[in-house]
Amino acid sequence: HPILHSFPTRSSSDLNFAQQYIVNSAHRLQRASISDQTKTNYIMAEYQQFETLDAIVYPKKSTIFMLFSNQQYTVEYSIDKVEYNKKIDLTVSIPPRYKRILLADIAKEIFK
C-alpha cells in the first residue's frame, strides 16, 4: 500500500502551501506535489516504471502536471538509456503544439 506524507508549510509571502509525497511499498517516490491552500496553483510529479542500473533506482517515465490560475501544463518524458559518467548526445523532439514557457513566467503566476 502506498504511504502518504503531507506537510503544511508557509512561504515568505505568508501564503499557505501544502507538500505531499506518496511512497510505494518498495520505498520509491511515486508522487510529489506542492499546492496552495485553494489548490488553484499546484505542481505535481508522478514517477513510473522504475529500473535499476548499477544499484541506482530511477524512474523510466515521469509526468509533471502544473496548474497556475486556470492554465494547465503537462510535461511527459521517458528515459530510454542510462549511462553514468559518459558524455552523451541528447535528442529532443518538440511537438507542433509546443508553446514556449519561461520559468520566470511560471513563478510570477504562482506568487501573484
NORRA-V218720 format. One record per run of one state. SS is the DSSP state (H for helix, E for strand, - for the rest). FROM is the first residue (numbers start at 1). TO is the last residue. If there is no record, write none. Layout:
# NORRA-V218720
((SS;FROM;TO) (SS;FROM;TO))
This chain:
# NORRA-V218720
((-;1;2) (E;3;10) (-;11;15) (E;16;23) (-;24;28) (E;29;36) (-;37;40) (E;41;53) (-;54;55) (E;56;68) (-;69;70) (E;71;78) (-;79;102) (H;103;110) (-;111;112))
